Amino acid sequence: MQKLGYQALTDDEFIEKISNFYKYQTGLGINVMLMTIISFIVGLSISGQTFYTFILENIEKFGALKAIGAKGRELVSMILFQAGFTALLGYGLGVGLASLIIMSAKLRLPDYAAQITYMNLGIAFVMVLVIAGISSYIGIRKVVHIEPFDIFRG
């Protein structure tokens, strides 16, 4: 049978073969990877800009906290808590919304084949933490170098 070009595959092998074909021999795999990279960059830039704007709008408050004795470590932990909380909240809302959309699509189209795996959730979680870390670093640099004198002078 092999000489005739036929293969006997199990269900899992057949699914893997089709999946590999679409990922590596069509443009689908590269397009999904490009969309993921672009989404990561856009998410990083938007969250970084939003978080930095939040820091700039509240720089007087951070300077006042520093003037009354708050240590730089305490201010950094406040910023990291805010970044972590918003990142986890956004991650949870995103996963919940994606699950809801997939569930509703499966109700309307019984043969719909999308699924969320633990590996996908883990990769998304790491990406969210990286975005939150970079975004908070930008704000932390500004807050650590602030001098209370500069805030109260103007």
URKA-V439496 format. One record per residue. N is the residue number from 0. PHI is phi in whole degrees, 0 to 359 (* if undefined). OMEGA is omega in whole degrees, 0 to 359 (none if undefined). D_LAST is the distance of its C-alpha to the last C-alpha in Angstrom with 2 decimals. Layout:
n=N phi=PHI omega=OMEGA d_last=D_LAST
n=N phi=PHI omega=OMEGA d_last=D_LAST
This chain:
n=0 phi=* omega=180 d_last=85.05
n=1 phi=298 omega=180 d_last=82.51
n=2 phi=294 omega=180 d_last=84.61
n=3 phi=278 omega=179 d_last=84.38
n=4 phi=98 omega=179 d_last=80.57
n=5 phi=263 omega=176 d_last=80.22
n=6 phi=228 omega=173 d_last=78.19
n=7 phi=261 omega=182 d_last=78.53
n=8 phi=235 omega=172 d_last=75.08
n=9 phi=284 omega=179 d_last=73.91
n=10 phi=301 omega=181 d_last=71.43
n=11 phi=294 omega=178 d_last=68.52
n=12 phi=295 omega=179 d_last=69.64
n=13 phi=295 omega=178 d_last=69.99
n=14 phi=297 omega=179 d_last=66.52
n=15 phi=297 omega=180 d_last=65.10
n=16 phi=295 omega=178 d_last=67.05
n=17 phi=294 omega=180 d_last=65.80
n=18 phi=299 omega=178 d_last=62.22
n=19 phi=297 omega=178 d_last=62.43
n=20 phi=299 omega=182 d_last=63.99
n=21 phi=291 omega=180 d_last=61.18
n=22 phi=286 omega=192 d_last=58.46
n=23 phi=251 omega=184 d_last=59.90
n=24 phi=247 omega=172 d_last=62.36
n=25 phi=237 omega=180 d_last=60.51
n=26 phi=279 omega=185 d_last=57.03
n=27 phi=298 omega=182 d_last=55.95
n=28 phi=297 omega=180 d_last=54.80
n=29 phi=293 omega=179 d_last=52.75
n=30 phi=296 omega=178 d_last=51.22
n=31 phi=295 omega=178 d_last=50.20
n=32 phi=295 omega=178 d_last=48.70
n=33 phi=296 omega=178 d_last=46.76
n=34 phi=297 omega=179 d_last=45.49
n=35 phi=294 omega=180 d_last=44.39
n=36 phi=296 omega=179 d_last=42.54
n=37 phi=297 omega=178 d_last=40.84
n=38 phi=298 omega=178 d_last=39.92
n=39 phi=297 omega=181 d_last=38.44
n=40 phi=294 omega=179 d_last=36.32
n=41 phi=295 omega=178 d_last=35.17
n=42 phi=298 omega=178 d_last=34.43
n=43 phi=296 omega=182 d_last=32.48
n=44 phi=291 omega=181 d_last=30.38
n=45 phi=292 omega=181 d_last=29.74
n=46 phi=291 omega=177 d_last=28.96
n=47 phi=296 omega=179 d_last=26.78
n=48 phi=294 omega=180 d_last=24.78
n=49 phi=295 omega=182 d_last=24.58
n=50 phi=292 omega=178 d_last=23.58
n=51 phi=294 omega=177 d_last=20.92
n=52 phi=297 omega=177 d_last=19.50
n=53 phi=300 omega=179 d_last=19.64
n=54 phi=296 omega=181 d_last=17.68
n=55 phi=296 omega=179 d_last=14.94
n=56 phi=291 omega=183 d_last=14.82
n=57 phi=250 omega=184 d_last=14.70
n=58 phi=297 omega=178 d_last=12.56
n=59 phi=295 omega=180 d_last=10.26
n=60 phi=293 omega=177 d_last=13.67
n=61 phi=295 omega=177 d_last=14.96
n=62 phi=295 omega=178 d_last=12.19
n=63 phi=294 omega=177 d_last=12.95
n=64 phi=298 omega=179 d_last=16.58
n=65 phi=294 omega=181 d_last=16.31
n=66 phi=292 omega=180 d_last=14.74
n=67 phi=271 omega=171 d_last=17.72
n=68 phi=116 omega=178 d_last=20.17
n=69 phi=291 omega=180 d_last=20.83
n=70 phi=278 omega=179 d_last=22.43
n=71 phi=302 omega=180 d_last=21.93
n=72 phi=297 omega=179 d_last=25.45
n=73 phi=293 omega=178 d_last=24.71
n=74 phi=295 omega=178 d_last=21.81
n=75 phi=297 omega=179 d_last=24.16
n=76 phi=294 omega=175 d_last=26.94
n=77 phi=297 omega=181 d_last=24.89
n=78 phi=295 omega=179 d_last=24.17
n=79 phi=296 omega=177 d_last=27.82
n=80 phi=296 omega=179 d_last=29.10
n=81 phi=297 omega=180 d_last=27.26
n=82 phi=295 omega=179 d_last=28.51
n=83 phi=295 omega=180 d_last=31.97
n=84 phi=297 omega=180 d_last=32.28
n=85 phi=292 omega=178 d_last=31.40
n=86 phi=294 omega=180 d_last=33.66
n=87 phi=293 omega=177 d_last=36.54
n=88 phi=295 omega=178 d_last=36.16
n=89 phi=296 omega=178 d_last=36.22
n=90 phi=297 omega=180 d_last=39.15
n=91 phi=297 omega=178 d_last=41.07
n=92 phi=295 omega=179 d_last=40.57
n=93 phi=295 omega=179 d_last=41.59
n=94 phi=294 omega=179 d_last=44.68
n=95 phi=297 omega=180 d_last=45.62
n=96 phi=294 omega=178 d_last=45.33
n=97 phi=298 omega=179 d_last=47.28
n=98 phi=295 omega=179 d_last=49.94
n=99 phi=296 omega=179 d_last=50.22
n=100 phi=294 omega=179 d_last=50.67
n=101 phi=296 omega=180 d_last=53.26
n=102 phi=296 omega=180 d_last=55.07
n=103 phi=291 omega=177 d_last=55.24
n=104 phi=294 omega=179 d_last=56.41
n=105 phi=291 omega=176 d_last=59.14
n=106 phi=290 omega=181 d_last=60.26
n=107 phi=277 omega=180 d_last=60.68
n=108 phi=235 omega=186 d_last=62.01
n=109 phi=301 omega=181 d_last=64.05
n=110 phi=268 omega=180 d_last=64.35
n=111 phi=297 omega=192 d_last=60.58
n=112 phi=250 omega=181 d_last=60.01
n=113 phi=285 omega=176 d_last=56.29
n=114 phi=207 omega=177 d_last=55.38
n=115 phi=252 omega=180 d_last=52.45
n=116 phi=260 omega=177 d_last=53.40
n=117 phi=297 omega=179 d_last=51.84
n=118 phi=293 omega=177 d_last=51.19
n=119 phi=299 omega=179 d_last=49.24
n=120 phi=296 omega=179 d_last=47.20
n=121 phi=294 omega=179 d_last=46.54
n=122 phi=296 omega=178 d_last=45.48
n=123 phi=297 omega=180 d_last=43.17
n=124 phi=296 omega=178 d_last=41.67
n=125 phi=296 omega=179 d_last=41.06
n=126 phi=297 omega=179 d_last=39.48
n=127 phi=296 omega=178 d_last=37.12
n=128 phi=295 omega=178 d_last=36.16
n=129 phi=296 omega=179 d_last=35.57
n=130 phi=299 omega=180 d_last=33.34
n=131 phi=296 omega=180 d_last=31.35
n=132 phi=295 omega=180 d_last=31.14
n=133 phi=293 omega=180 d_last=29.93
n=134 phi=297 omega=181 d_last=27.40
n=135 phi=289 omega=179 d_last=25.99
n=136 phi=299 omega=180 d_last=25.99
n=137 phi=299 omega=179 d_last=23.60
n=138 phi=289 omega=181 d_last=21.08
n=139 phi=298 omega=179 d_last=21.87
n=140 phi=303 omega=182 d_last=21.08
n=141 phi=291 omega=185 d_last=17.48
n=142 phi=288 omega=183 d_last=17.07
n=143 phi=294 omega=184 d_last=18.99
n=144 phi=269 omega=181 d_last=16.95
n=145 phi=283 omega=176 d_last=13.51
n=146 phi=249 omega=181 d_last=12.17
n=147 phi=304 omega=179 d_last=10.76
n=148 phi=301 omega=181 d_last=8.98
n=149 phi=295 omega=181 d_last=6.87
n=150 phi=289 omega=186 d_last=6.14
n=151 phi=278 omega=180 d_last=5.63
n=152 phi=291 omega=185 d_last=3.84
n=153 phi=273 omega=none d_last=0.00
